[in-house]
Amino acid sequence: MHGCIPNIWHDLKAYRRFLKLDPKDREIVFYAEGETYWRYMGPVLERLAGDYGRDVCYITSSPSDPRLNLSAPQFRSFLIRAGSIRTIFFAALNSKVLVMSMPGLGATYIRRSKYPVHYVFVPHAMVSTHMVFPKGSYDHFDTVFCVGPHHRAELEEAKVIYDRAAPELVDGGYVWLDTLMDEAAAGPVPGPQHQIMIAPTWGASSLLSHDIETLVHSLLEGGNRVVFRPHRDSLIDEKAAVDRVIQQFGNNPAFVHGAAAARPDIMLKTHVLVTDWSGSAFSFAFGFERPVLFVDTPPKINNVDFQRYASVPVEISLRNEIGAVIGPDELARASHVVEDLMSRRAAIAEKIRRVRPRHVYRMGESADFTARYINDLIAGMEPQDR
């Protein structure tokens, strides 16, 4: 309890510093629950500040977020952690626009302000909006940027199902995908030893609950370098399962985990991604044009109304387009399936290049477009000279 008191005072001090800003300096606010959300919104923020000269405030709830140490014109950062100060901050926010990459506005601790703030959602995943995310996750935003036609179709369908107004849907693309494609074009080519990354999702659908040890053993026995990269939520909610895997394989020099598995360049050097229902599959495949091996664990359905939708999630429809699928009872032959995928990698890459434009808007220009849209949104709120 005593350890929380310094945090509260620190957050209160940050909040007061925010409130002391001239209203013009805090018209645009970006919020990141964790530092990883920067990858989805950061390039947009940078363009608003750099290309349009907009003053931008960045609120993060992560004490280790490196942007807290960033000093740049038109940029101000504030650390406001989980707790009562953060709840008050959002309830009393008096800015023109709040941009965030976390769904669930109005259903979590983040509530709409009593002031007329325009809430903008920038996607942090390419997966469906109606299966993985709970009912109503996007209802309280004013503007939602869609990765591709599947997002637009799902959210338009929600409007019909629930007979209510939908947010303004904008064909925005996926900022993080553009970054990955740039990295792939400029970055190193994977080495001769096959590096396989295992990136399970969290929860009941996770590989961590479906004999992941057999999967790791098969891949190591096949002479592969195996990178184990569990979801950040699994490090808390499924820590015992994560620890069990590390304890069993951690002494094998071909098994990479922990800080080494979290390095920014590790995915760029990966030949094949192995996952279950994680959205990282589509970032990896579309970003690097490399295959994914899906383990068909039970679907990750978090929407109680999912069966009311006709739209088929891309997590289901695209699996065989970007790799292969095996059952949880087939994990012992995972190494052989990976070898087959590698033997067909050129054909799979060509198929990904054909499929990608049909599922992603504005490739290569998502951040530019999103920043321009938000800048125009702000401009439309400004009083006109008479």
TORKOL-4160 file (C-alpha; in steps of 0.2 Angstrom, whole numbers, padded with zeros to 4 digits, m for minus):
386
<pt num="1" X="0000" Y="0000" Z="0000"/>
<pt num="2" X="0014" Y="0012" Z="0005"/>
<pt num="3" X="0023" Y="0009" Z="m0012"/>
<pt num="4" X="0007" Y="0016" Z="m0021"/>
<pt num="5" X="0008" Y="0033" Z="m0012"/>
<pt num="6" X="0023" Y="0039" Z="m0022"/>
<pt num="7" X="0015" Y="0034" Z="m0038"/>
<pt num="8" X="m0001" Y="0043" Z="m0034"/>
<pt num="9" X="0009" Y="0059" Z="m0030"/>
<pt num="10" X="0019" Y="0057" Z="m0046"/>
<pt num="11" X="0004" Y="0055" Z="m0057"/>
<pt num="12" X="m0005" Y="0069" Z="m0048"/>
<pt num="13" X="0010" Y="0080" Z="m0052"/>
<pt num="14" X="0009" Y="0075" Z="m0070"/>
<pt num="15" X="m0009" Y="0078" Z="m0071"/>
<pt num="16" X="m0007" Y="0095" Z="m0064"/>
<pt num="17" X="0007" Y="0099" Z="m0076"/>
<pt num="18" X="m0005" Y="0094" Z="m0090"/>
<pt num="19" X="m0019" Y="0105" Z="m0084"/>
<pt num="20" X="m0007" Y="0120" Z="m0083"/>
<pt num="21" X="m0004" Y="0119" Z="m0102"/>
<pt num="22" X="m0012" Y="0132" Z="m0113"/>
<pt num="23" X="m0028" Y="0124" Z="m0120"/>
<pt num="24" X="m0021" Y="0126" Z="m0137"/>
<pt num="25" X="m0006" Y="0115" Z="m0132"/>
<pt num="26" X="m0017" Y="0100" Z="m0127"/>
<pt num="27" X="m0029" Y="0100" Z="m0141"/>
<pt num="28" X="m0023" Y="0083" Z="m0147"/>
<pt num="29" X="m0020" Y="0069" Z="m0134"/>
<pt num="30" X="m0013" Y="0051" Z="m0138"/>
<pt num="31" X="m0015" Y="0038" Z="m0125"/>
<pt num="32" X="m0005" Y="0022" Z="m0123"/>
<pt num="33" X="m0009" Y="0009" Z="m0110"/>
<pt num="34" X="0008" Y="0001" Z="m0113"/>
<pt num="35" X="0024" Y="0007" Z="m0122"/>
<pt num="36" X="0021" Y="m0006" Z="m0136"/>
<pt num="37" X="0006" Y="0004" Z="m0142"/>
<pt num="38" X="0018" Y="0017" Z="m0149"/>
<pt num="39" X="0021" Y="0007" Z="m0164"/>
<pt num="40" X="0003" Y="0008" Z="m0169"/>
<pt num="41" X="0001" Y="0027" Z="m0166"/>
<pt num="42" X="0018" Y="0035" Z="m0164"/>
<pt num="43" X="0021" Y="0038" Z="m0183"/>
<pt num="44" X="0004" Y="0047" Z="m0184"/>
<pt num="45" X="0009" Y="0058" Z="m0169"/>
<pt num="46" X="0026" Y="0062" Z="m0176"/>
<pt num="47" X="0018" Y="0068" Z="m0193"/>
<pt num="48" X="0006" Y="0078" Z="m0184"/>
<pt num="49" X="0019" Y="0087" Z="m0174"/>
<pt num="50" X="0032" Y="0087" Z="m0188"/>
<pt num="51" X="0023" Y="0090" Z="m0204"/>
<pt num="52" X="0008" Y="0100" Z="m0197"/>
<pt num="53" X="0016" Y="0109" Z="m0183"/>
<pt num="54" X="0003" Y="0103" Z="m0171"/>
<pt num="55" X="0006" Y="0102" Z="m0152"/>
<pt num="56" X="0003" Y="0084" Z="m0146"/>
<pt num="57" X="0002" Y="0077" Z="m0129"/>
<pt num="58" X="0007" Y="0059" Z="m0126"/>
<pt num="59" X="0000" Y="0050" Z="m0110"/>
<pt num="60" X="0007" Y="0033" Z="m0106"/>
<pt num="61" X="0004" Y="0022" Z="m0091"/>
<pt num="62" X="0020" Y="0013" Z="m0093"/>
<pt num="63" X="0035" Y="0020" Z="m0082"/>
<pt num="64" X="0047" Y="0012" Z="m0094"/>
<pt num="65" X="0040" Y="0020" Z="m0109"/>
<pt num="66" X="0056" Y="0028" Z="m0118"/>
<pt num="67" X="0045" Y="0042" Z="m0125"/>
<pt num="68" X="0044" Y="0049" Z="m0107"/>
<pt num="69" X="0062" Y="0054" Z="m0111"/>
<pt num="70" X="0059" Y="0061" Z="m0128"/>
<pt num="71" X="0062" Y="0080" Z="m0130"/>
<pt num="72" X="0055" Y="0087" Z="m0146"/>
<pt num="73" X="0046" Y="0102" Z="m0152"/>
<pt num="74" X="0027" Y="0101" Z="m0151"/>
<pt num="75" X="0028" Y="0085" Z="m0140"/>
<pt num="76" X="0025" Y="0083" Z="m0122"/>
<pt num="77" X="0024" Y="0067" Z="m0112"/>
<pt num="78" X="0016" Y="0062" Z="m0096"/>
<pt num="79" X="0016" Y="0047" Z="m0085"/>
<pt num="80" X="m0001" Y="0043" Z="m0078"/>
<pt num="81" X="m0002" Y="0025" Z="m0071"/>
<pt num="82" X="m0017" Y="0014" Z="m0068"/>
<pt num="83" X="m0027" Y="0020" Z="m0054"/>
<pt num="84" X="m0039" Y="0034" Z="m0048"/>
<pt num="85" X="m0029" Y="0049" Z="m0056"/>
<pt num="86" X="m0030" Y="0040" Z="m0073"/>
<pt num="87" X="m0049" Y="0038" Z="m0070"/>
<pt num="88" X="m0051" Y="0057" Z="m0066"/>
<pt num="89" X="m0040" Y="0062" Z="m0080"/>
<pt num="90" X="m0051" Y="0053" Z="m0093"/>
<pt num="91" X="m0067" Y="0059" Z="m0085"/>
<pt num="92" X="m0062" Y="0077" Z="m0085"/>
<pt num="93" X="m0052" Y="0078" Z="m0101"/>
<pt num="94" X="m0055" Y="0094" Z="m0110"/>
<pt num="95" X="m0046" Y="0092" Z="m0127"/>
<pt num="96" X="m0052" Y="0092" Z="m0144"/>
<pt num="97" X="m0046" Y="0074" Z="m0149"/>
<pt num="98" X="m0041" Y="0059" Z="m0140"/>
<pt num="99" X="m0032" Y="0046" Z="m0151"/>
<pt num="100" X="m0030" Y="0028" Z="m0144"/>
<pt num="101" X="m0026" Y="0011" Z="m0150"/>
<pt num="102" X="m0035" Y="0001" Z="m0137"/>
<pt num="103" X="m0053" Y="m0004" Z="m0140"/>
<pt num="104" X="m0066" Y="m0004" Z="m0126"/>
<pt num="105" X="m0069" Y="0014" Z="m0123"/>
<pt num="106" X="m0084" Y="0016" Z="m0111"/>
<pt num="107" X="m0083" Y="m0002" Z="m0106"/>
<pt num="108" X="m0066" Y="m0001" Z="m0096"/>
<pt num="109" X="m0059" Y="0012" Z="m0084"/>
<pt num="110" X="m0058" Y="0024" Z="m0099"/>
<pt num="111" X="m0074" Y="0033" Z="m0100"/>
<pt num="112" X="m0080" Y="0047" Z="m0112"/>
<pt num="113" X="m0076" Y="0064" Z="m0104"/>
<pt num="114" X="m0090" Y="0076" Z="m0098"/>
<pt num="115" X="m0083" Y="0088" Z="m0111"/>
<pt num="116" X="m0085" Y="0086" Z="m0130"/>
<pt num="117" X="m0069" Y="0076" Z="m0135"/>
<pt num="118" X="m0068" Y="0068" Z="m0152"/>
<pt num="119" X="m0062" Y="0050" Z="m0149"/>
<pt num="120" X="m0052" Y="0042" Z="m0163"/>
<pt num="121" X="m0047" Y="0023" Z="m0163"/>
<pt num="122" X="m0031" Y="0018" Z="m0173"/>
<pt num="123" X="m0030" Y="m0001" Z="m0175"/>
<pt num="124" X="m0017" Y="m0011" Z="m0166"/>
<pt num="125" X="m0021" Y="m0028" Z="m0175"/>
<pt num="126" X="m0027" Y="m0034" Z="m0192"/>
<pt num="127" X="m0039" Y="m0047" Z="m0184"/>
<pt num="128" X="m0058" Y="m0046" Z="m0184"/>
<pt num="129" X="m0067" Y="m0033" Z="m0174"/>
<pt num="130" X="m0082" Y="m0045" Z="m0170"/>
<pt num="131" X="m0074" Y="m0061" Z="m0164"/>
<pt num="132" X="m0058" Y="m0058" Z="m0154"/>
<pt num="133" X="m0065" Y="m0042" Z="m0146"/>
<pt num="134" X="m0080" Y="m0041" Z="m0134"/>
<pt num="135" X="m0097" Y="m0034" Z="m0140"/>
<pt num="136" X="m0097" Y="m0015" Z="m0141"/>
<pt num="137" X="m0078" Y="m0013" Z="m0141"/>
<pt num="138" X="m0079" Y="0001" Z="m0154"/>
<pt num="139" X="m0097" Y="0008" Z="m0150"/>
<pt num="140" X="m0091" Y="0024" Z="m0141"/>
<pt num="141" X="m0078" Y="0030" Z="m0153"/>
<pt num="142" X="m0082" Y="0044" Z="m0165"/>
<pt num="143" X="m0070" Y="0039" Z="m0178"/>
<pt num="144" X="m0063" Y="0021" Z="m0181"/>
<pt num="145" X="m0049" Y="0019" Z="m0193"/>
<pt num="146" X="m0051" Y="0002" Z="m0203"/>
<pt num="147" X="m0036" Y="m0009" Z="m0208"/>
<pt num="148" X="m0046" Y="m0016" Z="m0223"/>
<pt num="149" X="m0062" Y="m0020" Z="m0230"/>
<pt num="150" X="m0065" Y="m0034" Z="m0217"/>
<pt num="151" X="m0066" Y="m0021" Z="m0203"/>
<pt num="152" X="m0078" Y="m0010" Z="m0213"/>
<pt num="153" X="m0089" Y="m0024" Z="m0217"/>
<pt num="154" X="m0089" Y="m0031" Z="m0199"/>
<pt num="155" X="m0093" Y="m0013" Z="m0191"/>
<pt num="156" X="m0106" Y="m0009" Z="m0204"/>
<pt num="157" X="m0114" Y="m0026" Z="m0200"/>
<pt num="158" X="m0114" Y="m0022" Z="m0181"/>
<pt num="159" X="m0124" Y="m0006" Z="m0185"/>
<pt num="160" X="m0138" Y="m0017" Z="m0193"/>
<pt num="161" X="m0137" Y="m0030" Z="m0179"/>
<pt num="162" X="m0139" Y="m0018" Z="m0165"/>
<pt num="163" X="m0149" Y="m0005" Z="m0175"/>
<pt num="164" X="m0139" Y="0010" Z="m0169"/>
<pt num="165" X="m0127" Y="0023" Z="m0176"/>
<pt num="166" X="m0110" Y="0017" Z="m0180"/>
<pt num="167" X="m0094" Y="0027" Z="m0178"/>
<pt num="168" X="m0087" Y="0036" Z="m0193"/>
<pt num="169" X="m0077" Y="0023" Z="m0202"/>
<pt num="170" X="m0062" Y="0028" Z="m0211"/>
<pt num="171" X="m0051" Y="0017" Z="m0223"/>
<pt num="172" X="m0035" Y="0020" Z="m0215"/>
<pt num="173" X="m0024" Y="0005" Z="m0217"/>
<pt num="174" X="m0012" Y="m0002" Z="m0204"/>
<pt num="175" X="0003" Y="0009" Z="m0198"/>
<pt num="176" X="0012" Y="m0005" Z="m0190"/>
<pt num="177" X="0012" Y="m0015" Z="m0206"/>
<pt num="178" X="0019" Y="m0001" Z="m0216"/>
<pt num="179" X="0034" Y="0000" Z="m0203"/>
<pt num="180" X="0037" Y="m0019" Z="m0205"/>
<pt num="181" X="0037" Y="m0018" Z="m0224"/>
<pt num="182" X="0050" Y="m0004" Z="m0223"/>
<pt num="183" X="0060" Y="m0014" Z="m0211"/>
<pt num="184" X="0059" Y="m0030" Z="m0222"/>
<pt num="185" X="0065" Y="m0020" Z="m0237"/>
<pt num="186" X="0080" Y="m0013" Z="m0228"/>
<pt num="187" X="0084" Y="m0026" Z="m0215"/>
<pt num="188" X="0095" Y="m0041" Z="m0214"/>
<pt num="189" X="0090" Y="m0057" Z="m0223"/>
<pt num="190" X="0087" Y="m0072" Z="m0210"/>
<pt num="191" X="0102" Y="m0083" Z="m0208"/>
<pt num="192" X="0104" Y="m0101" Z="m0215"/>
<pt num="193" X="0098" Y="m0110" Z="m0199"/>
<pt num="194" X="0080" Y="m0109" Z="m0199"/>
<pt num="195" X="0073" Y="m0098" Z="m0185"/>
<pt num="196" X="0056" Y="m0102" Z="m0179"/>
<pt num="197" X="0046" Y="m0090" Z="m0168"/>
<pt num="198" X="0032" Y="m0097" Z="m0157"/>
<pt num="199" X="0021" Y="m0083" Z="m0152"/>
<pt num="200" X="0005" Y="m0089" Z="m0144"/>
<pt num="201" X="m0010" Y="m0078" Z="m0139"/>
<pt num="202" X="m0016" Y="m0077" Z="m0121"/>
<pt num="203" X="m0031" Y="m0086" Z="m0113"/>
<pt num="204" X="m0040" Y="m0102" Z="m0116"/>
<pt num="205" X="m0035" Y="m0103" Z="m0135"/>
<pt num="206" X="m0017" Y="m0101" Z="m0131"/>
<pt num="207" X="m0004" Y="m0114" Z="m0136"/>
<pt num="208" X="0002" Y="m0113" Z="m0118"/>
<pt num="209" X="m0014" Y="m0123" Z="m0114"/>
<pt num="210" X="m0011" Y="m0136" Z="m0128"/>
<pt num="211" X="0005" Y="m0146" Z="m0126"/>
<pt num="212" X="0017" Y="m0133" Z="m0131"/>
<pt num="213" X="0031" Y="m0143" Z="m0125"/>
<pt num="214" X="0028" Y="m0156" Z="m0139"/>
<pt num="215" X="0029" Y="m0142" Z="m0151"/>
<pt num="216" X="0045" Y="m0135" Z="m0145"/>
<pt num="217" X="0053" Y="m0152" Z="m0144"/>
<pt num="218" X="0048" Y="m0156" Z="m0162"/>
<pt num="219" X="0055" Y="m0140" Z="m0168"/>
<pt num="220" X="0072" Y="m0141" Z="m0159"/>
<pt num="221" X="0074" Y="m0159" Z="m0164"/>
<pt num="222" X="0072" Y="m0153" Z="m0182"/>
<pt num="223" X="0088" Y="m0143" Z="m0180"/>
<pt num="224" X="0079" Y="m0126" Z="m0179"/>
<pt num="225" X="0083" Y="m0111" Z="m0168"/>
<pt num="226" X="0067" Y="m0108" Z="m0158"/>
<pt num="227" X="0062" Y="m0091" Z="m0151"/>
<pt num="228" X="0048" Y="m0092" Z="m0138"/>
<pt num="229" X="0039" Y="m0076" Z="m0137"/>
<pt num="230" X="0023" Y="m0077" Z="m0126"/>
<pt num="231" X="0010" Y="m0063" Z="m0126"/>
<pt num="232" X="0013" Y="m0050" Z="m0113"/>
<pt num="233" X="m0003" Y="m0054" Z="m0104"/>
<pt num="234" X="0003" Y="m0072" Z="m0103"/>
<pt num="235" X="0018" Y="m0067" Z="m0093"/>
<pt num="236" X="0006" Y="m0062" Z="m0079"/>
<pt num="237" X="m0010" Y="m0073" Z="m0081"/>
<pt num="238" X="m0001" Y="m0089" Z="m0087"/>
<pt num="239" X="0016" Y="m0087" Z="m0079"/>
<pt num="240" X="0016" Y="m0104" Z="m0072"/>
<pt num="241" X="0014" Y="m0111" Z="m0090"/>
<pt num="242" X="0028" Y="m0099" Z="m0097"/>
<pt num="243" X="0040" Y="m0104" Z="m0083"/>
<pt num="244" X="0037" Y="m0122" Z="m0086"/>
<pt num="245" X="0042" Y="m0121" Z="m0104"/>
<pt num="246" X="0057" Y="m0111" Z="m0100"/>
<pt num="247" X="0062" Y="m0123" Z="m0086"/>
<pt num="248" X="0061" Y="m0138" Z="m0098"/>
<pt num="249" X="0070" Y="m0130" Z="m0113"/>
<pt num="250" X="0080" Y="m0115" Z="m0106"/>
<pt num="251" X="0097" Y="m0123" Z="m0106"/>
<pt num="252" X="0096" Y="m0128" Z="m0124"/>
<pt num="253" X="0107" Y="m0115" Z="m0134"/>
<pt num="254" X="0095" Y="m0116" Z="m0148"/>
<pt num="255" X="0080" Y="m0110" Z="m0137"/>
<pt num="256" X="0079" Y="m0091" Z="m0136"/>
<pt num="257" X="0068" Y="m0083" Z="m0123"/>
<pt num="258" X="0066" Y="m0068" Z="m0112"/>
<pt num="259" X="0075" Y="m0052" Z="m0116"/>
<pt num="260" X="0083" Y="m0060" Z="m0131"/>
<pt num="261" X="0067" Y="m0065" Z="m0139"/>
<pt num="262" X="0060" Y="m0047" Z="m0136"/>
<pt num="263" X="0073" Y="m0039" Z="m0146"/>
<pt num="264" X="0066" Y="m0028" Z="m0160"/>
<pt num="265" X="0075" Y="m0037" Z="m0174"/>
<pt num="266" X="0071" Y="m0054" Z="m0169"/>
<pt num="267" X="0056" Y="m0056" Z="m0179"/>
<pt num="268" X="0065" Y="m0049" Z="m0194"/>
<pt num="269" X="0077" Y="m0063" Z="m0193"/>
<pt num="270" X="0063" Y="m0076" Z="m0192"/>
<pt num="271" X="0059" Y="m0088" Z="m0206"/>
<pt num="272" X="0042" Y="m0095" Z="m0200"/>
<pt num="273" X="0030" Y="m0090" Z="m0186"/>
<pt num="274" X="0020" Y="m0103" Z="m0176"/>
<pt num="275" X="0005" Y="m0097" Z="m0167"/>
<pt num="276" X="m0013" Y="m0100" Z="m0163"/>
<pt num="277" X="m0025" Y="m0086" Z="m0165"/>
<pt num="278" X="m0013" Y="m0072" Z="m0162"/>
<pt num="279" X="m0014" Y="m0056" Z="m0173"/>
<pt num="280" X="0004" Y="m0056" Z="m0175"/>
<pt num="281" X="0002" Y="m0069" Z="m0188"/>
<pt num="282" X="m0004" Y="m0057" Z="m0201"/>
<pt num="283" X="0008" Y="m0043" Z="m0196"/>
<pt num="284" X="0022" Y="m0056" Z="m0199"/>
<pt num="285" X="0015" Y="m0063" Z="m0215"/>
<pt num="286" X="0010" Y="m0047" Z="m0223"/>
<pt num="287" X="0025" Y="m0037" Z="m0217"/>
<pt num="288" X="0039" Y="m0050" Z="m0221"/>
<pt num="289" X="0030" Y="m0061" Z="m0234"/>
<pt num="290" X="0035" Y="m0076" Z="m0224"/>
<pt num="291" X="0024" Y="m0091" Z="m0219"/>
<pt num="292" X="0014" Y="m0095" Z="m0204"/>
<pt num="293" X="0010" Y="m0111" Z="m0196"/>
<pt num="294" X="m0006" Y="m0111" Z="m0186"/>
<pt num="295" X="m0011" Y="m0123" Z="m0173"/>
<pt num="296" X="m0029" Y="m0125" Z="m0173"/>
<pt num="297" X="m0033" Y="m0123" Z="m0155"/>
<pt num="298" X="m0051" Y="m0118" Z="m0150"/>
<pt num="299" X="m0056" Y="m0101" Z="m0158"/>
<pt num="300" X="m0053" Y="m0086" Z="m0148"/>
<pt num="301" X="m0071" Y="m0079" Z="m0147"/>
<pt num="302" X="m0074" Y="m0065" Z="m0134"/>
<pt num="303" X="m0089" Y="m0058" Z="m0142"/>
<pt num="304" X="m0105" Y="m0066" Z="m0135"/>
<pt num="305" X="m0114" Y="m0061" Z="m0151"/>
<pt num="306" X="m0102" Y="m0067" Z="m0163"/>
<pt num="307" X="m0114" Y="m0080" Z="m0171"/>
<pt num="308" X="m0125" Y="m0066" Z="m0176"/>
<pt num="309" X="m0113" Y="m0060" Z="m0189"/>
<pt num="310" X="m0111" Y="m0066" Z="m0207"/>
<pt num="311" X="m0094" Y="m0059" Z="m0209"/>
<pt num="312" X="m0080" Y="m0073" Z="m0208"/>
<pt num="313" X="m0065" Y="m0067" Z="m0198"/>
<pt num="314" X="m0049" Y="m0065" Z="m0207"/>
<pt num="315" X="m0041" Y="m0076" Z="m0194"/>
<pt num="316" X="m0051" Y="m0090" Z="m0201"/>
<pt num="317" X="m0052" Y="m0086" Z="m0220"/>
<pt num="318" X="m0034" Y="m0082" Z="m0223"/>
<pt num="319" X="m0025" Y="m0096" Z="m0213"/>
<pt num="320" X="m0022" Y="m0107" Z="m0228"/>
<pt num="321" X="m0018" Y="m0092" Z="m0239"/>
<pt num="322" X="m0002" Y="m0087" Z="m0229"/>
<pt num="323" X="0004" Y="m0104" Z="m0222"/>
<pt num="324" X="m0003" Y="m0120" Z="m0215"/>
<pt num="325" X="m0014" Y="m0127" Z="m0201"/>
<pt num="326" X="m0011" Y="m0142" Z="m0190"/>
<pt num="327" X="m0022" Y="m0148" Z="m0176"/>
<pt num="328" X="m0016" Y="m0148" Z="m0157"/>
<pt num="329" X="m0014" Y="m0167" Z="m0159"/>
<pt num="330" X="m0001" Y="m0165" Z="m0173"/>
<pt num="331" X="0012" Y="m0155" Z="m0164"/>
<pt num="332" X="0024" Y="m0169" Z="m0165"/>
<pt num="333" X="0026" Y="m0167" Z="m0183"/>
<pt num="334" X="0028" Y="m0148" Z="m0183"/>
<pt num="335" X="0046" Y="m0148" Z="m0188"/>
<pt num="336" X="0041" Y="m0158" Z="m0204"/>
<pt num="337" X="0027" Y="m0145" Z="m0208"/>
<pt num="338" X="0039" Y="m0131" Z="m0206"/>
<pt num="339" X="0051" Y="m0139" Z="m0218"/>
<pt num="340" X="0037" Y="m0140" Z="m0231"/>
<pt num="341" X="0033" Y="m0122" Z="m0228"/>
<pt num="342" X="0051" Y="m0117" Z="m0231"/>
<pt num="343" X="0052" Y="m0127" Z="m0247"/>
<pt num="344" X="0037" Y="m0117" Z="m0254"/>
<pt num="345" X="0042" Y="m0100" Z="m0247"/>
<pt num="346" X="0044" Y="m0092" Z="m0264"/>
<pt num="347" X="0026" Y="m0097" Z="m0269"/>
<pt num="348" X="0019" Y="m0092" Z="m0252"/>
<pt num="349" X="0027" Y="m0075" Z="m0253"/>
<pt num="350" X="0020" Y="m0073" Z="m0270"/>
<pt num="351" X="0003" Y="m0078" Z="m0264"/>
<pt num="352" X="0004" Y="m0066" Z="m0249"/>
<pt num="353" X="0008" Y="m0052" Z="m0262"/>
<pt num="354" X="m0007" Y="m0055" Z="m0271"/>
<pt num="355" X="m0019" Y="m0057" Z="m0256"/>
<pt num="356" X="m0012" Y="m0042" Z="m0246"/>
<pt num="357" X="m0019" Y="m0028" Z="m0256"/>
<pt num="358" X="m0037" Y="m0035" Z="m0255"/>
<pt num="359" X="m0036" Y="m0034" Z="m0236"/>
<pt num="360" X="m0026" Y="m0019" Z="m0232"/>
<pt num="361" X="m0030" Y="m0001" Z="m0236"/>
<pt num="362" X="m0017" Y="0012" Z="m0241"/>
<pt num="363" X="m0001" Y="0002" Z="m0239"/>
<pt num="364" X="0014" Y="0012" Z="m0237"/>
<pt num="365" X="0004" Y="0028" Z="m0233"/>
<pt num="366" X="m0006" Y="0024" Z="m0218"/>
<pt num="367" X="0002" Y="0036" Z="m0205"/>
<pt num="368" X="0003" Y="0050" Z="m0218"/>
<pt num="369" X="m0016" Y="0048" Z="m0222"/>
<pt num="370" X="m0021" Y="0046" Z="m0203"/>
<pt num="371" X="m0011" Y="0061" Z="m0198"/>
<pt num="372" X="m0019" Y="0072" Z="m0212"/>
<pt num="373" X="m0036" Y="0066" Z="m0207"/>
<pt num="374" X="m0034" Y="0071" Z="m0189"/>
<pt num="375" X="m0026" Y="0087" Z="m0194"/>
<pt num="376" X="m0041" Y="0091" Z="m0205"/>
<pt num="377" X="m0053" Y="0086" Z="m0191"/>
<pt num="378" X="m0044" Y="0098" Z="m0179"/>
<pt num="379" X="m0045" Y="0112" Z="m0192"/>
<pt num="380" X="m0063" Y="0109" Z="m0194"/>
<pt num="381" X="m0066" Y="0112" Z="m0176"/>
<pt num="382" X="m0056" Y="0129" Z="m0176"/>
<pt num="383" X="m0066" Y="0145" Z="m0177"/>
<pt num="384" X="m0065" Y="0152" Z="m0195"/>
<pt num="385" X="m0060" Y="0170" Z="m0198"/>
<pt num="386" X="m0074" Y="0181" Z="m0202"/>
